[in-house]
């Protein structure tokens, strides 16, 4: 038993070489969100944030959340704009009674001159 413990200790501490292991580079966001198009559901599902000693790297998480917040605000503004345009079109249509009446085809100016 003593021989096994000594062999394991020697292998872990001493090893064949006395070099210090190089420090691992810090993890960075591997698949950032696409900068040239809106973020899709698949982008979010594929996103993997790098881990730090005590959880996720705060800077990476903040960048992702800032990007998502900006895109959601942009989409909300566009939805509000479209809903407003739709409400205006519906109000205009509600005031007209001739929308579905059959109208004669329009003649162009060349036919009028003949």
C-alpha positions in Angstrom: 0.0 0.0 0.0 2.8 2.4 0.9 4.5 1.6 -2.4 1.3 2.4 -4.4 0.8 5.8 -2.6 4.5 6.7 -3.2 4.2 5.8 -6.9 1.1 7.8 -7.4 2.6 10.8 -5.5 5.8 10.6 -7.5 3.8 10.4 -10.8 1.6 13.4 -9.9 4.2 15.6 -8.4 7.5 14.6 -10.0 6.6 13.1 -13.3 9.1 12.5 -16.0 9.6 16.2 -16.6 9.8 19.0 -14.1 8.1 21.6 -16.3 5.3 23.7 -15.0 2.1 23.2 -16.9 1.2 26.2 -19.1 -1.7 28.2 -18.0 -4.9 27.6 -20.0 -6.1 30.6 -21.9 -9.3 32.0 -20.7 -12.4 30.8 -22.4 -14.1 33.3 -24.8 -17.4 33.3 -26.5 -17.0 30.7 -29.3 -20.2 31.3 -31.3 -21.1 34.9 -30.7 -24.4 36.2 -32.0 -24.4 37.1 -35.7 -23.6 40.8 -36.1 -25.0 41.2 -39.6 -28.6 39.9 -39.1 -31.3 39.6 -36.5 -30.8 37.0 -33.8 -33.0 33.9 -34.4 -34.2 31.2 -32.0 -31.6 28.8 -33.4 -28.8 31.3 -32.5 -30.0 31.4 -28.9 -30.3 27.7 -28.7 -26.8 27.2 -30.1 -25.2 29.8 -27.9 -22.9 28.5 -25.2 -21.4 31.0 -22.8 -17.9 30.3 -21.4 -17.6 29.3 -17.8 -15.4 31.2 -15.3 -14.2 30.1 -11.9 -17.5 31.0 -10.2 -20.0 30.6 -13.0 -20.3 32.4 -16.3 -18.1 35.3 -17.4 -20.0 38.4 -16.5 -18.7 40.4 -19.5 -19.9 37.8 -22.0 -23.3 37.5 -20.4 -23.7 41.2 -20.3 -22.9 41.5 -24.0 -25.4 38.8 -25.0 -28.1 40.3 -22.8 -27.5 43.8 -24.2 -27.7 42.6 -27.7 -30.9 40.6 -27.1 -32.5 43.6 -25.3 -31.7 45.9 -28.2 -33.1 43.5 -30.7 -36.3 42.9 -28.7 -36.8 46.7 -28.3 -36.3 47.1 -32.1 -38.8 44.3 -32.8 -41.3 45.7 -30.3 -41.1 49.1 -32.0 -41.7 47.5 -35.4 -44.7 45.5 -34.1 -46.2 48.7 -32.6 -45.6 50.5 -35.9 -47.3 47.7 -37.9 -50.2 47.5 -35.4 -50.7 51.2 -35.7 -50.7 51.0 -39.5 -53.2 48.2 -39.4 -55.5 50.0 -37.0 -55.4 53.1 -39.4 -56.3 50.9 -42.4 -59.1 49.2 -40.5 -60.5 52.6 -39.4 -60.4 53.8 -43.0 -62.0 50.7 -44.2 -64.7 50.8 -41.6 -65.8 54.3 -42.8 -66.2 53.2 -46.4 -69.3 51.3 -47.6 -68.2 50.8 -51.2 -65.2 48.6 -50.6 -66.9 45.5 -52.0 -69.1 47.0 -54.6 -68.2 46.0 -58.1 -66.7 48.9 -60.0 -66.4 49.2 -63.8 -62.8 48.8 -65.1 -60.9 52.1 -65.5 -60.1 53.3 -68.9 -56.8 54.9 -69.6 -56.3 58.3 -71.2 -55.4 56.8 -74.7 -58.9 55.2 -74.9 -60.6 58.6 -74.0 -58.9 60.4 -76.9 -60.3 57.9 -79.6 
